[in-house]
Amino acid sequence: MDIEQKQAEHIDYFVKQASNLKGSALSTVIVEATSHPSLFAFSEIIAVPNVLELEGTENGASLDLLRMFAYGTWSEYKSAASRLSQLVPDQVLKLKQLTVLTLAETNKVLPYDLLMQELDVTNVRELEDFLINDCMYVGIVRGKLDQLRRCFEVQFAAGRDLRPGQLGSMIQTLANWLSTSENLLVSIQEKIKWADTMSEVDKKHKKEVDERVEEVKKTLSLKADIEFRGHEEIFSEHGGVMDFEEDRSSRPKRRRHPIG
């Protein structure tokens, strides 16, 4: 079962749980959801009316915490920790995993120094163990650890929840990409058309050259034939003279006899 299908099942479960609870009971569900080892998307849970009703109540910190897991990072949590509930170890791990996903959104080469700073990791061995065991094996990222360059090369990273206002920016980005793709397609089609035109020109030129070559061949052949026949006639005439002279020289001479 791939990570997307697992996500859908877990989200559906927690959405149903949140829909049937209110007040402080929702805080327990939120802790459970943000601690779940296979759940990395929370916007659907935030959208549940019962959860949104926590805003401005004594349990409002639970909603803020859920939003932190949907859109925030470990360093952002530390900055706001005074107004949020303290995290259990599973939540700390989850928020650090989500932090890696956020960093991978904008940079496919993540320096070790940046990762150690953002994750509060003190050494490379601990960082690499975290990336291998808690990120790659879980399936949320794929990549290559480059110890020589001290960086993590990201090949794949699961997407996080869209932040408020981010959808419009993403739609604009996709629209720009679509426009660029359409312009590129037009350019490619024009080049194909030009290539086809040049191909036809080349074919026409080749045909004309071939026809001209054939004409020259025929002309040369005809000229050669005429010259050959001319030489043959001359040779025949000379042959007749020689035969005639040969006949004269071979005719027996008449001798005169004395008259007795």
Secondary structure, DSSP 8 states (H G I E B T S, - for coil): --HHHHHHHHHHHHHHHHHT--THHHHHHHHHHHH-TT----HHHHTSHHHHTTTTSTTHHHHHHHHHHHH--HHHHHHHGGGS----HHHHHHHHHHHHHHHHHH-SEEEHHHHHHHHT--SHHHHHHIIIIIIITTTSEEEEEETTTTEEEEEEE------TTHHHHHHHHHHHHHHHHHHHHHHHHHHHHHHHHHHHHHHHHHHHHHHHHHHHHHHHHHHHHHHHHHHHHHHHHHHHHHHHHHHHHHS---------
